[in-house]
């Protein structure tokens, strides 16, 4: 690290939101603790600071954030429990108010579509990525404005090619693709969403497509995909039903001139004739669950199975921790408890008994062998909760299993389409209506549990847990539960 008599140097690889929030914290702490100390910060990113690659402004206005306007901010406030100074700033919703009022200048690339959006959104809207870019670009300028005069910040429109890491005695060197060399006392990797080399499976599919005269688009950022070769009426297999699939559907329907019109209580799609025929599929056979827009109305979220006692047991256990055996049942139990906590404390008219009494019984059932799969669990829930509000985790995880609609034969096809449509309708009702806020209780329990599991030291897990169970199966399930598209997309 640099001594006090010379400039300290920090190089951040990346200039998107993660780098921006880090930059805000560095400059805020510097201003509070050592404003006289000289500090140099270099940001390296081929894309402009603020939005970075993912939230850049040159993408379709049909593509949106997966975050509500009211939940989006770069700055700290009094609700933050964090080391360092609290330095409040405008959240996205407040910035929009200032923009509309004319108290903050619109960027020079602002257009009529953004103006219409800015005047129409509420804190419960999902903003476009372009609007988010405008906010992040402003926030970057605001962070620069707040920095002490002894801080210099530079953006390099470049890529990091090589890093000679710094040590406690000597600074390091960051070499850029252009050949430029940056001295660094600290190097931070804030690369966010990153691309990867094609997997062997993807390479094999590409080779098969080339051999047979077919088109193949491997895993990529949908906003960057070249879809010009997808012709009207062409049959297209879409592998997966996550966020990228939803974006693809939007770009190949509305993005090609299709539109929705009011039709009774719903909407009807009017095709432009430029659309392909999309065949979507996934292992579950349904899209990710939609974003939840209800609010918690009952008791605050509290970890019942993955809290302090869980970490104390981990610390006492000498053998490696197996995720599937030791932790997954606790995570499922946490989700179930979150659902029922909100149901009992926010909607007591729909249950029998108190949350305290029910939790004691629920804990005993979920900690027993078979847990949520047992007859004891089903009997307990049936005795206290009316049928519409009971929670079947197995059906939640795999909603098509046991329905008879698997699509395995031609005569099952329409049954499958109907089952998926019904599933989406139910999911939207559960996740967008305030009377179903127990779904939000489940989400927060899952989120808190996810964060708690991430606190387990990496070296405590078995090799299989580290390489397969957690990064693949567990995080894929969490995305299905918590990282689906806005409800109106489904």
C-alpha positions in Angstrom: 0.0 0.0 0.0 1.2 3.5 -0.8 2.8 5.4 2.1 1.2 8.7 3.3 3.6 10.9 1.3 2.6 9.7 -2.1 -0.6 9.2 -4.1 -2.4 5.9 -3.5 -3.6 4.1 -6.6 -6.7 2.0 -7.1 -7.5 0.2 -10.4 -11.0 -1.1 -10.8 -11.6 -3.6 -13.7 -15.2 -2.7 -14.7 -17.2 0.5 -14.6 -20.8 -0.8 -14.2 -23.1 -0.5 -11.2 -20.8 -2.7 -8.9 -17.8 -0.5 -9.7 -20.0 2.7 -9.3 -21.2 1.7 -5.8 -17.6 0.8 -4.8 -16.4 4.1 -6.1 -19.1 5.9 -4.1 -18.0 4.1 -0.9 -14.3 4.8 -1.5 -14.8 8.5 -2.1 -17.2 8.8 0.8 -14.8 7.1 3.2 -11.9 9.1 1.9 -13.7 12.4 2.4 -14.7 11.5 5.9 -11.4 10.0 7.1 -8.5 11.4 5.1 -9.5 14.1 2.6 -6.0 15.5 2.5 -4.6 12.2 1.2 -4.0 12.0 -2.5 -5.9 9.2 -4.2 -6.0 8.1 -7.9 -8.7 5.8 -9.1 -8.7 4.3 -12.6 -11.8 2.6 -14.0 -11.2 0.2 -17.0 -14.2 -0.7 -19.1 -14.9 -0.5 -22.9 -18.4 0.7 -22.0 -19.2 4.1 -20.4 -19.2 4.3 -16.6 -22.4 3.9 -14.7 -24.4 1.5 -16.9 -21.4 -0.5 -18.1 -22.1 -3.3 -20.6 -25.4 -4.6 -19.4 -27.2 -1.3 -18.8 -25.8 0.6 -21.7 -28.2 3.0 -23.5 -27.9 1.6 -27.0 -30.3 -1.3 -26.6 -34.0 -1.9 -27.3 -36.4 0.2 -25.3 -38.4 -3.1 -24.9 -35.8 -4.5 -22.5 -36.4 -3.8 -18.8 -34.8 -4.1 -15.4 -35.9 -6.9 -13.1 -36.0 -4.4 -10.3 -38.7 -2.0 -9.3 -38.1 1.7 -9.7 -38.6 2.2 -5.9 -36.0 -0.4 -5.1 -33.2 1.0 -7.2 -30.5 3.3 -5.8 -26.7 3.8 -5.8 -26.5 5.8 -2.5 -26.7 5.0 1.2 -29.4 6.3 3.6 -30.3 6.0 7.2 -31.7 2.4 6.7 -28.1 1.2 5.9 -26.2 -0.8 8.5 -22.7 -0.4 7.0 -19.2 0.6 8.0 -18.2 4.1 6.9 -20.3 7.3 6.5 -23.9 7.5 5.4 -23.9 9.8 2.3 -27.5 10.1 1.1 -28.2 10.7 -2.6 -31.1 10.5 -5.0 -32.6 7.1 -5.5 -34.0 6.4 -9.0 -37.5 7.3 -8.1 -36.4 10.7 -6.6 -34.1 11.4 -9.5 -37.0 10.8 -11.9 -39.0 13.4 -9.9 -36.2 15.9 -10.3 -35.9 15.2 -14.0 -39.6 15.7 -14.6 -39.6 18.9 -12.6 -36.7 20.2 -14.6 -34.4 20.6 -11.6 -31.9 18.1 -13.1 -30.9 18.4 -16.7 -31.8 15.6 -19.0 -28.9 13.9 -20.8 -28.3 15.1 -24.4 -29.4 11.7 -25.8 -32.8 11.9 -24.0 -35.7 11.1 -26.4 -39.5 11.1 -26.5 -39.7 7.5 -25.4 -37.7 8.2 -22.2 -39.7 11.4 -21.5 -42.9 9.4 -21.8 -41.6 6.7 -19.5 -40.2 9.2 -16.9 -43.6 10.8 -16.6 -45.5 7.6 -16.4 -43.6 5.3 -14.1 -44.3 4.9 -10.4 -42.1 3.3 -7.7 -43.8 0.0 -8.5 -42.9 0.1 -12.2 -40.2 -1.8 -13.9 -38.0 0.7 -15.7 -36.3 0.2 -19.1 -32.6 -0.5 -19.1 -32.2 2.8 -21.1 -33.8 4.8 -18.3 -31.6 3.0 -15.8 -28.5 3.9 -17.8 -29.5 7.6 -17.6 -29.8 7.4 -13.8 -26.5 5.5 -13.5 -24.7 7.9 -15.7 -26.0 10.8 -13.6 -25.0 9.0 -10.4 -21.5 8.5 -11.7 -21.2 12.3 -12.3 -22.6 12.9 -8.9 -20.0 10.6 -7.3 -17.3 12.5 -9.1 -18.7 15.8 -8.0 -18.7 14.7 -4.3 -15.1 13.4 -4.3 -12.5 15.5 -2.4 -10.2 17.7 -4.5 -7.3 15.3 -3.7 -9.1 12.5 -5.5 -8.6 12.0 -9.3 -10.8 9.6 -11.2 -10.2 8.5 -14.7 -12.1 6.2 -17.1 -10.1 4.1 -19.6 -12.2 2.9 -22.6 -10.1 -0.3 -22.7 -9.9 -3.8 -21.3 -7.6 -5.3 -18.7 -5.2 -7.8 -20.4 -2.8 -8.7 -17.6 -2.3 -8.0 -13.9 0.9 -8.1 -12.0 -0.7 -8.1 -8.5 0.5 -5.7 -5.9 2.1 -6.8 -2.6 2.4 -5.3 0.8 5.9 -4.0 -0.2 5.5 -3.1 -3.9 2.7 -1.7 -6.1 1.4 -3.8 -9.0 0.9 -3.1 -12.6 -2.3 -3.5 -14.7 -1.6 -3.8 -18.4 -4.5 -2.8 -20.8 -5.2 -4.3 -24.2 -4.0 -1.0 -25.7 -0.6 -1.5 -24.0 -1.1 1.2 -21.5 0.3 0.3 -18.0 -1.4 1.5 -14.8 0.3 1.4 -11.4 -1.9 0.0 -8.7 -1.7 -0.4 -4.9 -5.0 -2.2 -5.0 -6.7 -4.0 -7.9 -10.5 -4.6 -7.7 -12.4 -6.9 -10.1 -15.9 -5.5 -10.6 -16.7 -7.3 -13.8 -20.3 -8.1 -13.0 -22.1 -10.2 -15.7 -19.4 -11.7 -17.8 -19.2 -13.8 -20.9 -17.6 -17.2 -21.2 -16.1 -19.5 -23.7 -18.5 -21.9 -25.3 -19.0 -25.1 -23.3 -18.3 -28.5 -25.0 -22.0 -29.0 -25.3 -22.6 -25.6 -26.9 -19.7 -26.2 -29.3 -21.2 -29.5 -30.3 -24.6 -28.0 -31.0 -23.0 -25.3 -33.1 -21.1 -28.0 -35.1 -24.3 -30.0 -35.6 -26.1 -26.9 -36.8 -23.4 -26.0 -39.3 -23.3 -29.6 -40.6 -27.0 -29.7 -41.2 -27.6 -26.2 -42.5 -29.3 -25.0 -39.3 -28.9 -21.8 -37.3 -27.6 -21.9 -33.8 -27.3 -19.1 -31.2 -25.3 -20.2 -28.2 -25.7 -18.7 -24.7 -25.3 -15.0 -24.9 -26.7 -11.6 -23.7 -30.0 -11.3 -25.5 -29.5 -7.6 -26.1 -26.4 -8.3 -28.1 -27.6 -11.3 -30.1 -27.8 -11.0 -33.9 -31.4 -12.2 -34.6 -31.5 -11.0 -38.3 -31.1 -14.6 -39.5 -34.3 -15.7 -37.8 -36.9 -15.4 -40.5 -40.7 -14.9 -40.3 -42.5 -18.2 -39.8 -39.3 -20.1 -39.1 -39.5 -22.8 -36.4 -37.1 -21.8 -33.5 -36.3 -24.0 -30.5 -35.7 -21.9 -27.4 -33.7 -23.9 -24.8 -34.6 -22.7 -21.4 -37.4 -20.5 -20.0 -35.5 -18.0 -17.9 -34.9 -14.3 -18.3 -33.0 -14.6 -21.6 -35.9 -16.5 -23.1 -38.4 -13.9 -22.0 -36.2 -11.1 -23.6 -35.9 -13.2 -26.8 -39.7 -13.6 -27.0 -40.1 -9.8 -26.6 -37.5 -8.9 -29.2 -39.0 -11.4 -31.7 -42.6 -10.3 -31.2 -43.1 -6.7 -30.1 -39.5 -6.0 -31.4 -40.8 -7.0 -34.9 -43.9 -4.8 -34.8 -46.4 -7.0 -33.0 -48.5 -5.2 -30.4 -51.0 -5.9 -27.6 -54.5 -4.4 -27.5 -57.1 -4.4 -24.8 -59.5 -7.3 -25.0 -62.0 -7.5 -22.2 -60.2 -7.9 -18.9 -57.0 -8.9 -20.7 -54.8 -8.4 -23.7 -54.8 -9.8 -27.2 -51.6 -9.9 -29.3 -51.8 -8.6 -32.9 -48.9 -10.1 -34.9 -47.0 -8.2 -37.5 -46.3 -11.3 -39.6 -42.6 -10.9 -39.0 -42.5 -13.3 -36.1 -40.9 -16.8 -36.1 -42.6 -19.8 -34.5 -41.1 -20.2 -31.0 -41.0 -23.5 -29.2 -39.9 -23.0 -25.6 -38.9 -25.7 -23.2 -37.0 -26.3 -20.0 -36.4 -29.0 -17.5 -39.3 -27.7 -15.3 -41.3 -26.9 -18.4 -42.5 -23.5 -17.0 -41.0 -20.0 -16.9 -39.3 -18.6 -13.9 -41.7 -17.4 -11.3 -42.6 -13.7 -11.8 -41.3 -10.9 -9.8 -43.3 -10.3 -6.6 -44.9 -6.8 -6.2 -46.8 -7.3 -3.0 -45.5 -5.9 0.3 -44.9 -7.6 3.6 -47.7 -6.8 6.0 -47.0 -9.1 8.9 -44.0 -9.8 11.2 -40.5 -9.0 9.9 -38.5 -11.8 8.3 -36.5 -13.8 10.8 -34.3 -16.9 10.1 -35.7 -19.9 11.9 -33.4 -22.6 10.5 -30.4 -20.8 9.0 -29.6 -18.2 11.6 -26.9 -17.9 14.3 -27.5 -21.4 15.7 -26.9 -22.9 12.2 -23.5 -21.1 11.9 -22.6 -22.2 15.4 -23.2 -25.8 14.4 -21.2 -25.4 11.2 -18.3 -24.0 13.3 -18.4 -27.0 15.7 -18.7 -29.6 12.9 -15.4 -31.1 11.9 -16.4 -33.0 8.8 -17.0 -31.2 5.5 -20.5 -29.8 5.0 -22.6 -31.5 2.3 -25.1 -29.1 0.9 -27.7 -31.6 -0.2 -27.7 -33.5 3.1 -27.0 -30.8 5.7 -28.3 -27.5 4.3 -30.9 -27.9 1.5 -33.6 -29.3 3.9 -33.0 -26.3 6.2 -33.3 -23.9 3.2 -36.6 -25.5 2.2 -37.8 -25.3 5.8 -36.9 -21.6 5.9 -39.0 -20.9 2.7 -42.0 -22.8 4.2 -41.7 -20.9 7.5 -41.5 -17.6 5.6 -44.7 -18.4 3.8 -46.6 -19.3 6.9 -45.2 -16.4 9.0 -46.7 -13.9 6.7 -49.9 -15.8 6.4 -50.4 -16.1 10.1 -49.3 -12.6 11.1 -50.7 -10.6 8.1 -53.9 -12.7 7.3 -54.9 -14.3 10.7 -58.5 -14.6 9.5 -57.4 -17.3 7.0 -55.7 -19.6 9.6 -56.4 -21.3 12.9 -54.3 -20.5 15.9 -51.3 -18.2 16.5 -48.1 -18.0 14.6 -46.1 -18.8 17.8 -47.9 -22.0 18.4 -47.9 -23.1 14.8 -44.2 -22.4 14.4 -43.4 -24.6 17.4 -45.3 -27.5 15.8 -43.9 -26.7 12.3 -40.3 -26.7 13.5 -40.8 -30.2 15.0 -42.2 -31.5 11.8 -39.7 -30.0 9.5 -36.7 -31.1 11.6 -37.9 -34.7 11.6 -37.0 -37.2 8.9 -38.9 -36.6 5.6 -39.7 -33.0 6.8 -42.1 -31.3 4.3 -42.6 -34.6 2.4 -44.1 -36.3 5.5 -47.7 -37.0 6.3 -47.1 -35.2 9.6 -46.4 -32.0 7.7 -49.5 -32.3 5.5 -51.7 -33.1 8.5 -50.4 -30.1 10.5 -51.0 -27.7 7.6 -54.4 -29.1 6.9 -55.4 -28.6 10.5 -54.5 -24.9 10.6 -54.6 -23.6 7.1 -57.4 -23.6 4.5 -56.7 -25.4 1.2 -55.9 -22.4 -1.0 -53.1 -21.1 1.3 -51.3 -24.4 2.0 -47.8 -24.7 0.7 -46.6 -27.8 -1.2 -42.9 -27.3 -1.9 -42.7 -30.2 -4.2 -45.5 -28.8 -6.4 -43.9 -25.4 -6.2 -40.6 -26.7 -7.4 -41.9 -29.0 -10.2 -45.4 -27.7 -11.0 -46.0 -30.1 -14.0 -45.1 -33.3 -12.3 -48.0 -35.5 -11.4 -50.4 -33.6 -13.7 -50.4 -36.0 -16.6 -49.5 -33.1 -18.9 -45.9 -33.9 -19.8 -46.0 -33.3 -23.6 -44.5 -36.8 -24.1 -47.1 -37.7 -26.7 -48.9 -35.7 -29.4 -52.3 -36.0 -27.7 -50.8 -34.5 -24.6 -49.7 -31.4 -26.3 -52.8 -29.2 -25.8 -53.1 -30.5 -22.2 -49.5 -29.3 -21.6 -50.2 -25.8 -23.2 -53.3 -25.5 -21.0 -51.5 -26.6 -17.9 -48.7 -24.1 -18.4 -51.1 -21.2 -19.1 -53.0 -22.1 -15.9 -49.8 -22.2 -14.0 -48.8 -18.8 -15.1 -52.2 -17.3 -14.3 -52.0 -18.7 -10.7 -48.4 -17.6 -10.3 -49.3 -14.0 -11.4 -52.2 -14.0 -8.9 -49.9 -15.2 -6.1 -47.1 -12.9 -6.8 -48.8 -9.6 -7.7 -51.8 -9.4 -5.4 -51.5 -7.9 -1.9 -53.9 -10.4 -0.4 -51.3 -13.1 -1.3 -48.4 -11.3 0.5 -47.4 -14.7 2.0 -45.5 -15.2 -1.3 -43.4 -12.1 -0.4 -42.8 -13.7 3.0 -41.5 -16.8 1.3 -39.3 -14.7 -1.0 -37.7 -12.7 1.9 -37.1 -15.9 3.8 -35.4 -17.5 0.8 -33.3 -14.3 0.2 -32.2 -14.2 3.9 -31.5 -17.9 3.8 -29.5 -17.5 0.5 -27.3 -14.8 2.1 -26.8 -16.9 5.2 -25.6 -19.9 3.2 -23.2 -17.6 1.3 -21.6 -16.8 4.7 -20.4 -20.4 5.2 -16.6 -20.4 4.5 -15.9 -21.9 1.1 -13.4 -24.4 2.6 -16.1 -26.0 4.8 -18.1 -27.4 1.9 -17.5 -30.8 0.2 -16.0 -30.7 -3.2 -19.3 -31.7 -4.8 -21.1 -29.0 -2.9 -18.7 -26.3 -4.0 -18.6 -27.3 -7.7 -22.1 -28.7 -8.4 -24.7 -28.4 -5.8 -24.3 -24.8 -4.9 -23.3 -23.0 -8.1 -25.6 -25.1 -10.3 -28.6 -26.7 -8.7 -29.1 -24.4 -5.8 -28.5 -21.1 -7.6 -30.7 -22.3 -10.5 -33.5 -23.0 -8.0 -33.1 -19.6 -6.4 -33.3 -17.9 -9.8 -36.5 -19.8 -10.5 -38.0 -18.6 -7.2 -36.7 -15.1 -7.1 -35.2 -13.9 -10.4 -38.1 -14.2 -12.8 -39.4 -11.5 -15.1 -41.8 -8.7 -14.2 -45.4 -10.0 -14.0 -46.6 -8.2 -17.1 -43.9 -9.9 -19.2 -45.4 -13.3 -18.4 
